[in-house]
Amino acid sequence: MRWEGNEQSENVEDRRSGGGGGGGFGIGGRSVGIGTVAVALVAGWIFGINPLTMLSMLAGGGGGPAQVQQQQGPAQKPPTNDKEAAFVSTVLRNTEVVWGQIFQQNGATYHAPRLVLFRGYTPTACGTGQSAMGPFYCPGDKKVYIDLAFYDTMTHQLGAPGEFARAYVIAHEIGHHVQDELGVTAKVDQMRGRLNQTQNNAMSVRVELQADCFAGVWAQHSQESKQWLDPGDIEAAMNAAQKIGDDALQRSAGRAVVPDSFTHGTSAQRQRWFAAGYKNGRVQDCDTFAAKSL
């Protein structure tokens, strides 16, 4: 991926100098110990439960959104000589351009999110974010959060190397912001209270697969305008989609594959929907909620 020298986003917030450490995580005014965090993370990865929700419940906050004590100082920009941060900033800027154009063509305005770099843990409007959760989007503050150590995890533990595989991760999280912009997130949240756990998981799968499709839409428009992908880049993204399918993650964790617990979709589904977005670059091809078969 020939990304160096391209325009970078101004919407990157660097919290890495103040992250990590400490003996607990402040959620809802209470301290959650590291052992509790481990329980939440295991539940999230294996059983398909949102770790932020689990942490809130374990802290005694019930099932609702966690109230976080925001103690973050003024936003800082990444150092100019940080290559990984420059890569993220470059990809983020391109998502801003692509989605800005798509929204404009449809008579709407795209409001770009901020992307937060952190280490260890960080406060968010959705609860205390922890690096082991992987990258995530918080609709409460309209920010994408990522600990760049996740890229090492992708390469060395998940078997998903390559710069465009990393770009796909960012594009997927931006896809969740696009859902928020389109009103999809609010509609799904309204439905969740009427669904049981299995139905909620199935709804989450459709949400995540649409974000994968939106990542494909971005990739198609990005390549069409910049021609910056190398041979094998799209294959790297497809490989990443395969490695982080729910069935693949459950197998790699030594667990039985339990479809009712899926929250992101199978490897085949994630690949299929990324490819659907990439094929023609059309948002209308990403309606996972109307699809009879995923």
N, C-alpha and C positions, 0 to 999 in steps of 0.2 A: 504494500500500500504506500503510494508516494504522497505522503501527507506533509512532509516538512516544507516550510516556506509559505504555507497557506495561512489565511487569516485565522486568528484565534478569537474566542469569545471573551467578552468582558464579564460574563456572568458566572465565573468560577470563584468560589470562596474557599480559602485554604485554612482549615482548622487543625492541621497536623501538628503544629507546634504545641497545641494545648490538649491533645487527645491522649487517651490511654492512661494506665496506672490506676491507683486507688483500690480500695477494697470493696466498693459497692457501687451501685448505679442508682441515681435518684429518680424514682418514679412515683408520682402521686405523693411526693413529700416523704417517702420512705426509702430506706436503703435496701437494695436487693443484692444479696451476696453472690459471689462468683459461682458457688454451687447451684444456686437457683437459676442463674443465667445458663449454666450448662444443661440443666433440665429443660429449660425453654428452648434452647437451640436444638437439642436432640429431638424434642417433640415437633419442632418446626420442620426439620429436615426429613424425619422419618414418617411422621403421621400427617403432614400437610397442614399443620396449625401455624398461623402467622406468629412468629416469635414475639413481635411487639405486643400482640394481644395476650399471648401466654404470660409474658413478663408482667403485664398489668394485672392479670388474674392472680398470679402467684404473689404479687405484692399486696393483694387485698383490695385491688381497685375494681373488681368485678369484670364484666366483659366489655365495658365501654372504653372509649379512648383514654389513654393514660394522660394525666396532667403532669407535664414536665416542668421542672424548675429550670428556666432558661437562664444560664449564667455565662453565655458566650459574649466575648468582647467584640469590638468592631471587626467587620469582615476584612480579611487580608487576601491579597492576590498571591498566587504561587510565584516562587522565584523564577526569574527569566531563564535560568540555566537548568531548570528541572525538565528533562526530556519527557518523562512520563506525564507530567502535568501539562506540558505543551501539547502532547498527543491528545489528551482528553479535551483540552481547550479547543483544539483544531476540529475534532469531531463534533463537539458541542456546537461550535459556530456553524458548521455545515448543516446540522439539524435545524438551527434557527433559520438559515437561509431557505432550505428546502421547504420546511413546514410553513414558513412565512409566505412563500410563493403559492403553495397549495391552498392555504386559507384565503389569500387575496383573490385567487382565481375563482373562489367560491363565494365571494362577497363577504368574507369574514376577516377578523384580525387575530393573528396568533400572538399570544403573550408568552414570551420565552421564559422558561423556568431558570432557576439558579442551580448550579451543581456544586455540592459541598465535598471537598476532599477531607477525610479525617483518618485518625488512627485510633484503634481500640474501641472507643465508644464516643457518642456525641448526643446532645439533646436535640430532639426534633419535635414538631407539633403533633407527631403521631406516637410519641413514646421515646424512650432512650434507644437510639440506634446502636447496634453492636457489630463490629467488623465481621464476625462469624456468620452473620445473617446474609452476607453477600450484598451487592448493590440493591437499593430499593428507592422507590419514589414515595414521597409523603404528600398527599393532596392537601393536608392541613396547612402547610406552608409553601406548597408548590415548589419543592426542591427535590433534586436527585442526590442521593448520598452514596459515596463509594470510598472504601478503603482500598487503595491501589495494590495492597497485598493480595487482593482477590485475583489479580492477574497472574500472580505466581501460583496460586491455587489452581487456576484454570490450566496452566501449562503443566505443572508437575503432579497434580493430584487427579484432575479431571481428564487430562489428556486432550486439552483443547487449546493448542498454541496458536500463535499468529496474531498480527496486529488487527486484521479485520475481524477476527473472532472477538477481540476486545472492543472494537467499534460496535459490533453487533450488540454487546451487552449494554453499552450506553444507549444505542438506538432503541433497544427494547424498553428501557426505563423511560426514555423520552416518549415512547409510545403510550405509556401510562399517563403521561402529562397530556398528550393529545386527546386521550379518552376523557380526561378531566375537562379539557377545553371544549370538547364536543358535547358534554353533558352526560356521557355514558356512565361515568363514575357515580354521579348523583343518582341516576336511575337504578343502577345496580344496588347501591346502598339502601334505597327505599325498598327494594324487593327482599333483601336479605333477612329482615325480621320475620318474613312470612315463610321462610324455608327451613327445613331441618338441616342437620350437619351434612348429610350426603348431598342434598340438593345445593347447599352453599358451596361445597367443594366443586360440584359440577359447574356451578356458575363461575367460580374462580377460574376453572379451566378455560372457559370461553373468554373471560377477561384477558388471561395471559396469552392465549393464542392470538387474540386480536392485536395485542401489543407486539407479538412476533411478526404478524402480518404488516403492521405499521413500520416495523424495522425494515422489512423487505421493501416497502414503498419508498422509504427514505433511501435505501441502498440503490434502488433503480434510478431515482432522480439524481442522486449524488453522482453516480457513475456517468449518467448521461451528460451532466454539465461539466464534470471535472476530468473524467477519464483517468482517475487516479488509482484504480484497482489493478493489481497484477494477476497473472494467471494463478489460480488456486485460492484467491482471496474469498470468493463466494463459497468455495468448498470448505474453507476454514470456518466460515460462519455456520454452514450446514453441519459441520462436525461438532461445533460447540452446541448447536441446538440438539444434536443427538445425545451428547454427553450429559446434558442437564435435563433430559426428559425425566418425568417422575418414575417411570419404570426402570430406567437406567440407574437413577440415584438410589432407589430402593434395593436393587440388586447389588450395587457396589457397597451398600451399607450392610449386606448380608441378611437383608430382610426379605420376607415373602412379598411378591408384587400384589398390592391391594388396590385395584382400580377405584373403589369408592373413596379412597383417601387421596386420590390425585387432586392437586390444586393448580398444576401448570400444564398438564398434558403429557402424553407419551412422547418419546423421541420422534417417532414417525409423524405425529401430529404437529409437533413444533417445527420440524423440517418442512412439512407440507404447507403450513400457513406462512412461514417466512418466504417460501418459494412462490406462493400465491400473490403476495405483495410485490415481490421482485419481478414477477413476470411482466406485468403491464404498468406497475406503479400507480394503481388506482385505489383510492380509499374505499370505494364501493365494493371492491372485491374482498374486503376484510370484515364483512358482517358475519362474524362467528355466531352471533346470537340467533340469526335466522337460519343458519345451516342445520340441516337435518342430520348430517354426518360430519364429524370433525376429522 
